[in-house]
């Protein structure tokens, strides 16, 4: 069985559930490739014969982001420093003290703006819910920024990738996957560049003599948001 036959055999609902699940778990604080899964599903939706709806993909990603972030908020609000200690031990490459301290610095400085724009940045996307809860950000403000960010991120990403895939189908016809592969490579390179810049920011923040503590203890009040 070739790749096209396998893809056609996959029920669209499975794609939607996978997108929602991975994005939701990532939003709860577990380092998973939520954006990669979203982009892959959006590419599938550009293949008309697969019957995967771009609207379904976008809604699944948005729902996963909203629900996952809200769960992460509740867990961060309840467990605070203990949660980040566990995440640091389980995922040292993504949730060590330096990464958490930088994310906390961004949230303390920018408040709800960090929740909205953090949806577009992998490290902040992972920590948005748990950190906002640990920092005692008012839930209503967090929820508004979370919902808006999730809709813009999920809808915008899906629309962009779907459009690229559709154009590839029209321009390249039988060689459409070449165009899709080029789009994926460009996206991966851009993601790697952004990741490198974030790592530089984390290292610079860690080197500062008066860097903030990684997270607020239960009962502390955030200075921004």
C-alpha positions in Angstrom: 0.0 0.0 0.0 1.5 3.4 -1.0 1.5 6.6 1.1 -1.6 8.1 -0.7 -3.6 4.9 -0.1 -2.7 5.0 3.6 -3.6 8.7 4.0 -7.0 8.2 2.2 -7.8 5.3 4.6 -7.3 7.5 7.7 -10.7 8.8 8.9 -10.7 12.6 9.2 -12.0 12.4 12.8 -8.7 10.7 13.8 -6.8 13.6 12.4 -8.9 16.1 14.4 -8.6 14.1 17.6 -4.8 13.7 17.2 -4.4 17.5 16.7 -6.5 18.4 19.6 -4.8 15.9 21.9 -1.2 16.8 21.1 -1.9 20.6 21.2 -3.8 20.2 24.5 -1.1 18.2 26.2 1.5 20.6 25.0 -0.5 23.5 26.4 -0.7 21.7 29.8 3.1 22.0 30.1 4.2 18.7 28.4 6.8 19.4 25.6 5.2 17.9 22.5 5.4 19.1 18.9 1.9 20.7 18.8 2.7 23.1 16.0 4.3 20.3 13.9 1.2 18.2 14.2 -1.0 21.2 13.4 1.1 22.1 10.3 1.0 18.4 9.1 -2.8 18.2 9.5 -3.2 21.5 7.7 -1.1 20.1 4.8 -3.4 17.0 4.7 -6.4 19.2 4.5 -5.0 20.8 1.3 -5.3 17.3 -0.4 -8.9 17.4 -1.5 -9.1 13.6 -1.8 -8.4 13.1 1.9 -11.6 14.8 3.0 -9.8 16.5 6.0 -11.5 19.8 6.6 -9.2 22.8 7.3 -11.9 24.2 9.5 -12.0 21.0 11.5 -8.2 21.1 11.9 -8.3 24.7 13.1 -11.2 24.1 15.5 -9.5 21.0 16.9 -6.2 22.9 17.5 -8.0 25.9 19.0 -10.1 23.7 21.3 -7.0 21.7 22.4 -5.1 24.9 23.1 -8.0 26.5 25.2 -8.7 23.4 27.2 -5.0 22.5 27.7 -4.1 26.0 28.8 -7.0 26.1 31.2 -6.0 22.8 32.8 -2.4 24.0 32.9 -3.5 27.2 34.6 -5.4 25.2 37.3 -2.5 22.9 37.9 0.0 25.7 38.1 -2.3 27.7 40.4 -2.6 24.6 42.7 1.0 23.2 42.7 3.2 26.2 41.7 6.9 25.4 42.3 6.3 21.7 42.8 4.9 21.5 39.3 8.0 23.1 37.7 10.3 21.0 39.8 8.6 17.9 38.4 8.7 19.2 34.8 12.4 20.2 35.2 13.3 16.6 36.2 11.2 15.0 33.5 12.0 17.4 30.7 15.4 19.0 31.5 16.0 20.3 28.0 12.8 22.3 28.0 11.9 23.0 31.6 15.1 23.5 33.6 15.5 26.5 35.9 17.0 28.7 33.2 14.1 28.2 30.8 11.4 28.6 33.4 13.1 31.7 34.8 13.2 33.3 31.3 9.5 32.4 30.7 8.6 33.8 34.2 10.5 37.0 33.3 8.5 37.4 30.1 5.2 36.8 31.8 6.0 39.1 34.7 7.0 41.9 32.3 4.2 41.6 29.7 1.3 39.9 31.5 -1.6 38.9 29.3 0.3 39.9 26.2 2.7 37.1 26.9 -0.3 34.7 27.0 -1.5 35.9 23.6 1.9 36.1 21.8 3.3 33.2 23.7 0.9 30.9 21.7 3.2 31.6 18.7 6.5 30.7 20.6 7.2 27.1 21.5 8.7 27.6 24.9 6.0 30.1 26.0 3.3 28.0 24.5 4.3 25.2 26.9 4.5 27.3 30.0 1.6 29.8 29.3 -1.1 28.0 31.4 1.0 26.7 34.3 3.0 29.9 34.7 0.0 32.2 34.5 -1.6 30.0 37.2 1.5 30.0 39.4 1.9 33.7 39.1 -1.8 34.2 40.2 -2.8 36.0 37.0 -6.6 36.7 37.2 -8.3 33.8 35.3 -10.7 36.0 33.4 -7.8 38.0 31.9 -5.9 34.9 31.2 -8.9 33.2 29.6 -9.6 36.2 27.3 -6.0 36.2 26.1 -5.9 32.4 25.9 -9.0 32.1 23.7 -8.0 35.0 21.4 -4.4 33.6 21.0 -5.6 30.1 20.4 -8.1 31.2 17.7 -5.6 33.4 15.9 -2.7 30.8 16.1 -4.8 27.8 15.1 -6.8 29.6 12.5 -3.9 31.6 11.0 -1.5 28.6 10.9 -4.1 26.4 9.3 -5.2 29.0 6.7 -1.6 29.7 5.8 -0.5 26.1 5.4 -3.7 25.1 3.7 -3.2 28.0 1.2 0.4 26.9 0.5 -0.7 23.4 0.0 -3.6 24.4 -2.4 -1.2 26.5 -4.4 1.2 23.7 -4.6 -1.6 21.5 -6.0 -2.5 24.1 -8.6 1.0 25.0 -9.7 2.8 21.6 -9.6 -0.1 19.3 -10.2 1.4 15.8 -10.2 4.5 17.0 -8.2 2.5 18.8 -5.5 4.3 17.0 -2.7 7.5 18.6 -3.8 6.0 22.0 -3.1 4.7 20.8 0.2 8.1 19.4 1.1 9.7 22.8 0.3 7.1 24.6 2.5 7.9 22.1 5.4 11.6 22.6 5.0 11.2 26.4 5.1 9.0 26.1 8.1 11.5 23.9 9.9 14.4 26.2 9.2 12.4 29.2 10.5 11.4 27.2 13.6 15.0 26.3 14.2 16.1 29.9 13.9 13.5 31.0 16.4 14.5 28.3 18.8 18.1 29.4 18.5 17.1 33.0 19.3 15.1 31.9 22.3 18.0 29.8 23.6 20.2 32.9 23.3 17.6 34.9 25.3 17.4 32.2 28.0 21.2 32.2 28.3 21.4 36.0 28.5 18.7 36.1 31.1 20.4 33.4 33.2 23.7 35.4 33.1 22.1 38.5 34.5 23.1 39.0 38.2 19.6 40.0 39.3 17.6 37.5 37.3 14.2 36.8 38.8 13.4 33.5 40.5 12.0 30.8 38.2 8.5 31.1 39.5 6.4 32.6 42.2 5.6 30.8 45.4 2.0 30.0 46.2 0.3 33.2 47.4 2.6 35.6 45.6 1.0 38.3 43.4 2.4 39.0 39.9 3.7 42.4 39.2 2.2 42.6 35.7 -0.8 41.4 33.8 
